[in-house]
Amino acid sequence: MGTNWQPQLSDTGTPKYKALMHAIRSGIDNQSLAPGDKLPPVRDLAWRLGITPGTVARAYSGLTDDGTLVAEVGRGTFVAEPKAIPPDYFPIEADSVEHNAGGDGYAVNMISPHLPSVGQARLIRQLLAQIAEDPPSGIMHYPSRQNMQPARAAAARFLSQAPLGRFTEEDVVLAHGGQNAIILIMQTVLCGRRPTVLVEELCYPGFRRAADLMRAEVIPVAMDAHGLRPDALEAAAQRHQAQMLFTSAEVHNPTCLFTPAERRAEIVEVARRCDLQILEDDCYRIGPSQAPAYRMLAPERGWYVASLSKSVTPALRVGFALAPEEQSMALRRAAESSFFGLATPISDLVAALLSHPGLDELMDKVRRQSGDYIQAALNVLGGHDVKWRQDVPFLWLTLPPGWRTSAFCQAAAKQGVQVRSAEDFASRDAASPHAVRLAVNAGVSLASFEAAMQRLRRLLDNPPEGIGV
């Protein structure tokens, strides 16, 4: 058969690349494809099936990774010999890393989330080894839009799971993590000697650090149970002639709040009346989106940032930025003027990682195991005022009467548990609530994490004498 082989794709609602992988395996099983047969070239098969070349390349890549196919540089892709085909399709093993077993006395850092290691480190090592053998973008050239095209295309597929409005791979800007993406957007939007930006009254501290770099004034805006209050937003925007709003609507950091679609629509109306650009930080969401992003609701002023830090690993420092439809070119220029582009081996890794057929399974495992830690925390702290979501890797704990935040953080540290104060999320001159954020640390065993929760519970149940009530 070889290059004349023509598969039939099943229409079962599964992604087309998975349907093609199934068709190739079926072809091998029914002997219409034999060991050593050459598969059709990517573009040829894509044209014949009426699908994109990227879809065919993703299917070929997945089958090459699991040993079903063999790719030879300059020759093509071939059916592997039977001995190269493992009995199971793409088994993903947990990474062989040492976890701190710990115990009641073990120190647990809950300042920032520590993701569970479920196979992503092993996969990244394998992909890095393949790239080192034959780097698709080479290692002797500057980054360019051409050699980063596969990474942008893979990122576009990755981002397409969220309701972001219209965009193509040409609109995706690759950044050195979510924080870098935020700074790029600020460089694109802000103007004047002392621009003003608006933030939620409790917000991700990186917003303020980025604003400091841009010499921008930061104004906090009051919130309620649904996020930003539209009346407070409009008053602040008019009073300070603000240019931009920073917000985390899907997963508010640090309170776990979610801004529903109705409230988002009200905020968009305010933004249009006050000519505000809206930057949405979606880096903490590891589950499905629950409402349309601001980029979809307000395509003329919605900017979007995401990253791999909370769903795969923070080590790679890979972020994604999308501009409003008419400002994509300006955002690209900001990135190219700042750093030309990601290092080519990293962009090659991004393309391979985000196109890998096992990535969805890995992210599901990360989400489930993070949820196990959240549940363990709730089992211990459930009697106190805790805000949480099963698909968010932190909890927001309002302290009971008798505890002040600084005293509780110091007492927790003495018990071997580091937590993050509400003061870290408030503006410098604002009165912050007596609350702390507890991030999931899946780098320690579940037993150690639960023991740390027990130590916090004992503190919560026994506030210092003479304070509070």
N, C-alpha and C positions, 0 to 999 in steps of 0.2 A: 504494500500500500504506500507507505512512506508519505511524501509530500502531497499525494493525491487524496489522502484520507479526508473524509468530510463528516464531522460529527453532527448529531442531532441534539440540540439543546432542549432539555425538558423545561416546561413552563409551569414550575411549581411555586413560584413566588420567591425562590431562593436567589441570592445574588448571582449574576451571570458568570462571574469567574468561578464560583463554586459549581455551577451547572456544567461548565466546561471541564473542570477538573473531574467531575463524576463521569462525563462522557469519555474522557481519555482513559480513565481507569476501566470503564466498561469495554472500550475498544481493546484494551490489553487482555481483559478477562475472556472476551469472545474471540480472541485471536485475529481480529481485523487489524490490530497493531502488534507487531512482533518485536522481540528484542533486537535492537540495532536499527529499527526503522527511524527515519528522520521525520520529525514533525514539520508541518508547513511553517514557513516564516510567519512571524507575528503579524505583520501588516497584511499579508496575503490571506491568512485565516480570518483576521478581523474583517476584511472586506467581504469575504465569502459569507460570513455569519451575520454581517450587519451590526457588529459591535465595535467598541473602541479598541485600538491597539493596546492601550493600557490594561484593559480587561483580560486580553489574551496573555499579555506579559505577566500579569499577576497570577493567572492560573499556571503558566509554565514555571514561574518562580516557586510557587508552593509545591508543585510536584517534583521540582528539582531538589528542593530542600528535604523532602521526605524520601528521596532516593528512587522515585518512580521514573524520573527522567534524568538525563545527563546533558548538561550544556557544555559545548566545546567552543572556545573562542575562535571566531572566524569560520566555523563550520556549521554551527546550528545546534538544534536541540534534538536529542535522540531518546528512544525508549531504552531504559537501562536493562542490563542483564538481570535475570531473576534474583540472583544472589544479592543485588543491591537494593532490593525492595523489602523494607521491613514488614512484619506481619500486621502492624497497626498503622493507621494513617496519622501522621504527625503527632506522636505522643509528646506532650510537653511535661517534662519532669520539673519538680521544684528545684530551685537553685541549691547547690550544696554549700551553703554558707553557715557559719556558726551563729546561732542565736544565743543571746545571753539568757540562760535558764533562770537565773536570778532566784528570787524567793522573797520572803517578807522584808529582808533588809536590803534588797537590791535597789540601786538608784535608777529611777526612770525619768527620762527627759521628755516632757510633754509640751515643749515650747513650739515646735513645728512638727507636722505630720511625718512619720517614718513609715513608708509603704511596706506592705508584706512582700516578701521575696517568693514569687510563685512560678518562676521560670523566665522572667524577663531578662535577668542578668545572663543566664545561659544563652538565651536567644541572641542578645546583643553581642556577646563574645563570639558566637558562631558567625554572625553577620560581619563583624569587624574582621575576622580571619579571612572570610571570603573577599571582602573589599581590599584587604592588604595584598592578597594574591593577585588581584586584577582590578584595580580601582577604575570604575566606569568613567569618572571624570578626570583621571590622571592625577599626578601629584607635582606637576611642574608648571601649572598654569594658574593665573588669577581666577577667582570665582567669576562666573558670568551668568547672565540670565539663561543662556543656552545650556550650560552644564548643570544648572540647578533646576531645569525644567522637570525632570523626573521627580525630584523632591517636592516641588510645588504641586505637581499633579497628584502625588500621593497625599499631600496635605489637604488638597481640595476634596478628595474622596473622604478623608478622615473628618473634615469639618462639615461635610454635606449631611451628616446625621442630625445636625442642629438646624432649627428654622431660622436661617440667616438672610433670607432673600436671595436675589439673583447674584451669582458670582461665578467666575471661571478660575482656572489655575493661574491665569495671568494676573488676577487680582490678589492672590495670596502673597504676602510678604513674610519671609522667614526671618526670625529674629533670634537673638541669644537669650531665650527665655521670655517669660511673660513680662518681667520688669523692663527689659530692653524694648519690648514691643510697646509698652506704655510710653516710654520716653520718646520713641520714634514718632508716635502719634502726637504727642505734645509738641515736638519739634515741627511737625507739619502744620499744626493748627494754630498754636499760640503766636500772638504778635504784640508789639508794643513793649515799652520799657518795663512795665509791672503788670502783666496780665493777671486776671483773677480766675480761679477755678473753684467749683463747688464740689463738696464731698458729703457723704453721709456723716452724721454726727459721730458715729463710731464707724471706722473704715480701715481697710487694709493700709498699714503704715507705709507701704511702698508708694502709695499715691502722694503722700506728703514729701517723701524723699525725692521723688521725681520732680515735684513742683519746686522744691528748693533748688535743684539743679537748673531749672528753667527760670529762676528768679520770679516765680509766680506766687501770688498771695492765695492762701487756701482758706475758704470760708465753709464751716460746717453747716449742714442743713438738718433741721429737726426731722425725726422719724416717728412712726407709729408701728403698730403690729404688722402692717403691710409694706413697710419700707418707707421711702421718702414721702413726706407730706407735700402734695402739690402746692398748697397755699404758701407754705414756708419756702419752697423752692422758688416760686415766682417772686416772692418778696425779696429773697436774697439775690436773685438774678438781676432784678431791677435796681436794687440799692447799690450793688457793687459792679454793675455793668460787666457781669461775668461772661467769659467766652466759652466755657466748657464745664460739663458735669461729668464726674467720675462716679460710677455706680456698679454694684454687684447684685444684679436682680435675681439670678437663679439661686445662688448660694451666697447670702450675705455673710461676709467675714467681718466680725466674729460671731454674730448672734444666731446663725443658721436660718434667718428669716428668708422667705420667698416672696417676691413681688408679683402678684397675680396680673393677668393680662389687662383687667379693667384699670388697675392703678397705673400700669405702664402706659396705657392709652392716654390717661390724664397727664402724665409726665411729658409725653410727646407733645400734647397740645401746649403745655407751658413752654417747652423748649422752642416750639415754632414761634410763639408770641414773643419770646425773649431772645430769639436767635442764638440759642445754645447748641453747641455740638455735644453729643452724648457718647462717652466712652464706656463701654460695658466690659467689665473684667469677668470672664467666665472660666478662670483657671481652677476653681475649686469644685466644679461640677464633675462627678465621676459616674453619674447615672444619666438617664434620658432627660432632655429638656422638657420643661413643663409648660412653657409659654413662648410665644415668638420673641426673638431677640429684638433689641431696639433697631438694629440694622434692617430688619424686615419691616418693623412698624414705621420707621422714619428713614427710608433709604437715602434721603438727601443729607442726613446729619448723624447717622448711626455708625459708630466705629466699634470694632469687636476685637478682643484679645483672648487667646487661649494658649495652653501649653501642654506638655507631656508630664509636667512635674508631679501632679497628683494622681495621674492615671497609669503611668508607666514607670518613670524614674525622674527625679530632679537632677541627676548627675549629668545628663546630656546637655542641659541648658538650651532647649529648643522651644521656641514660641512662635505663634502665628498671629498676624495682624491683618485685618480687613478694613478697608476704608469705605466710606459711602461711594455709591456708584460713580460719581463724577470726580472723585478725588484719589482714585487708585494710583494714577501716575505720580501725583505729588508725594504719596507715601512711599512709592518705590524709589523716587529720587532721594528722599530722606535716608532710606536704608543704604542705598548705593553710595551716597556721599559720606555716610558715617563709617561703613566698614566693608564696602564692596559686596559682601555676601558671606554666607557661612563658609567655613573651611570646606574644601571640596570633599575630603573623606567623611566629614560630618553630614554634608548634604547627600552623599551616596548612602550613608547609613540611614538617614531619614527616609529616603526613597524605599530602601529595602525593608525597613522596619514597618512603616505605615502601609506597605503593600503586602505584608506577610499574612497568609491566611490564618495563622494562629494568634494574631494580635487580639482579635475580639475575645477569644477564649481567655487570654491572659488578663485582659482588663476586667472581664467578668469575675475572675478569681480574685483580683485585687479588691474589687467592690465587695464581694461576698466576705472575704476574710477581714476587711476593714469593718464590715458590719458586725462580725463576730466580736470585735473589740468594743464597738459601740454598745452592743447588747450586754457585754460583761460589765461595762461601766454603769449602765442603767440598772442592772441587777443589784448593784451596791448603792448607787446614789439616787435611786428612784424616788425616795421620800423627800428629796430636796428639789429646789426650783431649777430644773435642767431643761435646756432647749437642745434638741437633737434631731437628726435625720439619719436613717439607716444608710444612705448613700453619701454622707458627708463625713470626712475624717476628723471631725472635732466635735466637742460639746461646749455649750455656753452655760456656765454655772453661776447663778446669782447667789451670793453668800447670804446666810441667815443673819438675823440681828445678833449683834455681838462681835461680828467680824468686820474689820476694815481690810481692803484689798492688800495693802502693803504688808500688814501683819500676817495675813493668811499666806501670802506667797513666801514670806520668810519662814513661817512655821512649817509649810509644806517642804521647803528646801531642807530644813533640818531633819525631816522624815524621809529624805531621799527622793522627793518628787518635785520636779521643776515644772511650774505652770506659768501661763502668760497672763499678766495683769490687764484689766480693762483699760488702764491708763495708756498702754501701748497703742491703743486704737483710737484714742481721743486726741483732740487738738491740745496744744501745750497749755492753754489758759482755760480749758473747759473743765467742768466738774464731771468726772467719770463715775459710773455706777460702781457699787461694790460687787464686782463680778470677776471671773477668770475664765479663760479659754483653756480647755483640756484637749490637746491634740492626740490622736491615735499614734501610739508608738508600737508598730508591729515588728520592730527590730528586737523586742524582748518577747519572751514566751507569753502566751495568754495568761498563764498562772501568775507570772510576775506582774503583768499589767493589772490583773484583778487584785493582787496583793497591794499594789500601789493605791488602787481605788479604796481599798479597805482602810489604809492609813489616812487618806483624805477624809473618809467618812467619819473616822474617829475625831478628827479635828473639827469637822462641821458640827458634830453633835456636842462638842465641848468647847464653846467659844470662851475667850479669856474673861475672867471675872472683872466686873466694873466697867465693861464696855457694852454699849448697846442698850438692851431692854430696860 
